[in-house]
Amino acid sequence: MRIVLDTKDLAKYPFLKESQHFISDFASDLESFLSGNTGRMVIKRAGDCIRKALQVHDEDDTKTESEIPPHIAIATYAVARILVSCSGERALIDRLVTWQTRQFYENILEEDRDMKAFLAERVGIDITGPQVPVRDYVESVCRLREDHWRLVNRSVIHGLVTVTDEEIDVFIRERLWNGIREQLPLRVPASICSLLAPVLVQVHDLYQKKIMQEFGVIEESAYPPCIQGLLIALASGAHITHIGRFAATAFLHNIGMKNDTILELYGRAPDFNVEKTLYQVDHISGAGGFGTEYTAPGCSAMKTHSLCINPDSLCKSVIHPLSYYKQKKKLLKNREKNAGTEKE
């Protein structure tokens, strides 16, 4: 069945090439568009989208998407992507992509079978059969950590993996996430980023606020065993691998440690070179003009590189060192509170 998209469909799924073609008639000159009244409204809405992605948004923002003209909705999607690209914050990009994916995925699940099949095809998934090619399967489950998604635990016959209808829905979501994420960060002209500077400052402040809410004051006692091991090795002057240094640096930056402090930790490394180390720390943290901010590797990557050491009971319930850190901080805070209560 041939699918004919109307303007409401284009607004619901702004990642489609038809949506991008539609908006090109309204914003052929991006800088001029953003400088006009409509463009300023779009910039504000794009900033609101990022606030929602960070779960920090105005309570009185009750206007529904159905009331927004299609070209405004599509432009908002595009400008939000431009904003996070200008920010250079990888974690912020991922948060926006995750939020956008959730909106689109919820809409897809409500579509009839023909429309759902059409959208699935656009993200690279054929939902007409119970099997998926191995390559598509691996690409679709790369972010999923549960054991039953591992290829070794699946039925593979002649290069095809058997899947259920419910799993197909998960593939649609994951391929949608990958498709939206793979083009970011965009190469945005400096003039556009300058035009967006006031909103970028607000976005950065919100991002920092969210990070502080999640991680707060740095507590070494809450470090996961893998990070503790890496830092002990550094302190003892032992040589650690490149991926080990990357993991430790990214983790410490992600929880809010300053680059100068991170640099000091490498002072006892046998091959310590202040300029080279500062370059590496700035590169990982996105400082010094590098732009891209990296997130620490997840637990699966740490295991792959033999960096997962002395796992404790909490390690069994998390899939990322940052998740361990947040949960451990909560546990330590609760213990301190309970100890104070017992003393009273």
N, C-alpha and C positions, 0 to 999 in steps of 0.2 A: 504494500500500500504506500502510495506517494504521500509524504508529509508536506503540507503547506504551512509555513510558519507565519503567524500574524505578529503585529507589533508587541502584543502582550507576551508572546513566546520569546521574542527577541529581548525584552526587558527582563524576563525571568532567567534567561540563560545568556548573559552578555559575553560569555567566553566563546560563543559560536562565531564562525567567520561571517555569517549573515548579519549578526549583530554589529560586528566591527565595520562591515561595509555600510550598514545603515547609519551609524554614527559619523562616518567620514563625511557625509553630506552636511552635517551640522558643525563639524570641527576640523575643517580642512587645514586651517592655520591654527595650530594648538595654542601658540602664545597669544594670539589675538582673541581666541575663544576664552581662554582662562582670564584674560584681562577684562572681559565684558561682564555684564550683570549676571547672565546665565552661568558663565564660567565661575564667578565668585560663589554662586549658590552651589555649584557642583563641588568646588573645593571644600566648602563647609560640610557638605554631606559626606564627602570622602573622608574628612577628618572624623566625622561621627562614626563612620564604619570602622575606622581603626580603633576608636574608643570602645566600640562594642566588641571588637576582636580582643581587646585588652580587658574587657568586662568592667570598663569605667566609662559610663555614659550617662547623659542627662535623663532624669526620671520623667521629665515632661515631653520627651521626644516621642509622641504617640502617633505621628503621621505614618500611615501604612504605605508599603511599597505600591499597592494598587492605585494609590492616589497620585503617584509620581509619573509624569510623562515619560514614555519609553526612552527618548533620547537622553533625558536627564539620568535615568536609572543606569543606562549603559555607560554614559560618560562618567558617572560616579564610580563604577567598577574600575574603569581605566585609570582615573585620576588617583584612586586609592593605591593602585599598583605603582603609579609614578611616585607618589609620596613615599612609600616604604622603600622604593628603589633609591630615591634621593637620600634617605636616612642612612643607608648603608648598613643597617642593623639586620643581620641574618635572622636572628630570633624573632624580630618584629615582622619580617617578611613571612616567616613560617606561621606566625599567629594569624596574620591577615588571611593567608591562603587557607588555613584550617577553618576559619570563620566563614569565608566565602564558600568553601566546599560544602560545609554543613548546610548553608542556605540552599544551594543549588540541589544538593542530594535529597533534601527533604521534599523539594518540589518534584524531583524526578520520581520519587516513590509514589506520588499521588497521581501520576500520569496513567493514561490507559496503556495497554500493552504495546500498541503500534508506536506511540510517541516515545515510550520508554525504550523500545528497541532502537528507534532512530537515534535517541540521545546516547544510548550505550554504544552504538556503532561509532558515533562521533568521538567518543573517548577511547575507542579501540577494543570494545568488547562485543562479542556476538552472543546474544542471550537466547538464541533459537535452539541451541543444543545443550546436552549435559556435559560436554567436554570442552576443555580449553587447551590450546597449544602450550607446551612447556614454557616457551619463551614468554608468552603473554602471562602465564601463571606466575612465573618468577618475578616479572616486572610489577605485577599487581600486588604481590604479598610482601614486598621488600620492607614495608614499615610495620608489618604485623609480627608480633613476638610470640604468640601462643604456639606451642609445639605442634598442634594439629595442622598448622599451615605449612610446616616444613615439608619440602618436596620428598624427603626420605620417608615421610609418614603418609604419602598419598599413593593412590592407585594410578600408575602411569602405563598406558598401553599405546604402542606405536607413536610415541611423542605427544600423546594427549592425556590430560589430567582430568579425571572425573570429578565433577563438582555438583553441588545442590543449587536449587533456586536461591536460597538464602545466601549462599556464598557468592553467587553471581552479583547480588546486590552489593556485597562488600567490595567485589572487584570494580564495580562501577564507581563507587566512592573513592577507592584508592587510585584508579586510573584518572579520575577527575582531579584529585589532589595533585598527582604527578603532572598532569597536563597544564594545570594552572601555575604550578611552582616552577616547572622547568625553564620557563622564559624569564624568570626573575633572577637577579635584579635587571631591570631594563637599562639600556644606555640612554640616559636622560641628558639633554643639553644643559650646560651650566646655567643658561638664561632661564630655563624652566624651573630648575631647582631654586634659583634666586627668587623667582616670582612666588614660589611656594614657601619661602623661608619662614614667614610668620607662623604658618600652620605646622611646619616642620619642627619649630621650637616647641610648640604645644605638644606635638606627638612625642618628641623626645622626652619631655618632662613627664608625660603620662607613662611612657615606657619605663623610665627610671622609677617612678612611683610604684608601678606594678612589680618591678624587680625587688624593690625594698619590701613590699608587702609579702612577697613570696620567700625572700631569703633573709631580710632584716640584717641584724648585726652578725658579723662573721664569727662562727664558733668552731674552732679547730676540733673540739671533741665530737662534733657531729659529722666530720669527714667520713666518707665510706672507706672500708679497709683498703681498697685499691689505691685511692688517692693518698691515704696515710702511708702506704708502702712506698709510693713514688717519692713522697716528700722526705721520708726517712732515708731513702737511698740518696737523694740529693744532699741532705744534711751531712751524710757520712762521706761525701765526696765520691760516691760510686758513679759509674757511667750508666746512664739509662738511654734507651733507644729514642729515636726521633718521635715515634708515635707516643711513647711514654711522656716525653716532654710536652708534646702537643696536648695530650689528655690532661696533664696536670695544669698547664697554663690556661687552657680553655676553661676548665672547671673553676679555677681560682678567679678568673675574670668574670665568669658567669655569676658567681655568688657575690661579686662586688669588690673584690680586692683590687687596689690600685696597681698600675703597671710597675711603678717604682718598687713597690713592696714585692711583687712577683719577681722582679729582676734580682733583688737581694737574695732570694731563695736559691738562685743559681750560682751564687758567689763561690761556693765550695766545690762546684763541678770541676773535674780534672781538666776539661778543655774550655773553661770559662773565658769568654771574650765579651767584654761589656757591650761593644758596638754590635757585634753579631747577635748576641742574646737580646738586646733591646730591639733590634730589627725584627727578630722572630716573635717577640712578645707583642710588639705593635702590629705585626701582620695578623696574628691570631685574634687580637682584640679589636681589629679594625681601626686602630689609631694611626696617627702619622700619615694620613692621606690614603690608607689602604682601602677604606670603605667597608669591606665585608667583615662582619663579626662572626666568628665561628663558635659553635656550641660543642661542648665536650662530647666525646663518643659515648654511645649507649653501652649497656652491659654486654650485649652480644658482641660488639666490636672489641670491647676490653677482653672478653674471653678469647676471641679469635687471635689477638695479639699477645696472649699469655700475660695479661696485666690484671686479671681478676685473681686476687690472692686473699686468702684467709676470709672467705665469705662468712658472714654471720647470719642469724635467723632473719634479720630485716632484709638482707639481700634477696631472700627468696620471694619477697613480695613486691619488688621493684624491678624496673627494666632500664633504669638510668641512674647514674651516680647523683645527679641533681635531685631526683625524686627521693633517693636515700637521704640526702642531706636535709631536705625539707621535712621528711617524716621523723628523722632522728632529732632534729631541733624541737619538734613538737613533743616528742617523747621526753626529752631532757627538761623541757619547760614544765610539762605536767608532773614529772618527778619532783622538780624543785618546788612546785606549788603544793603538792601533796606532803612533801617533807615539812614545808612551812606550816601547813595546817595541823600536822601531828604535834609540832612543837608547841602550838597554841593550846 
